[in-house]
């Protein structure tokens, strides 16, 4: 949908309802597009659990204290 700046000011609530419903609104100034109003979408975090399965190997002695550190434990 295309509207003038005046229409955007006087019908702002209506335009926001349209945008929330998925419509894109282009605001014109003297027949030239100056802004586009689109619905706000939040970026969702990708669930990374299991993404590296089979790509990482943890050694069996991972949590064993090395010989040269035994004096510090």
N, C-alpha and C positions, 0 to 999 in steps of 0.2 A: 504494500500500500504506500502511496506517495501523498504527502501532505505539505502544505506551506508552513512556515514558521508560525503564522497567526493561527492556523488550524491546530497546530501542535500545542500551542499555549492554551487555546480555549477548550480543547478536547483531550487534554493530557490523560485523564483517568480512563477514558474510553480507549485511547491508544495503548495504555499499559495493559488493559484487559486483553486486547487483541494480541499484544506481544506475548503475554503469559500463555495464550492459547496457541502460540507457535507462529504467529504472523510476524513478518519483518516490516518495519515502518521506516521509510526514507523521508527525511525532512529536507525540504527544498527552500532555497533562498533565491528568488527571482528565476525560477525554473532550473536552478542548478543544485544538485544534491550536496548537502553540507554535513549531514549526519545520518547514521543508520542506527536504529534502535532494535536490538535483538534480545531474546530471552537470556537471562543469566543462568549459566550452568556451572555447577561446582565440579571441579576436577576430583575424581575419586582416586584414592590411593589403591594401587594395584596390590593385591594380596601376594606377597612374595614367598609365603611359606611353600616349600617344596620346589621352588624354581630352580634350585641348584642341585636337586636330587640326582645322584649319579655323577656329578661334576666335581665334587669335593670328597677327598678321602682324608680321614683323621687317623693318624697312626695309633696303634694299640697302646703305645707308651706315652701318649700325648700329655697326660697329667703326672707322669713320673718325674721325680726330681733328678736332674742330671748329677752324675758323680761329683763334679767339681763344685756343686752348690750345696752339698750335704751339710757343710759347716754352717750355712746360713739358715737352716731350717730348725 
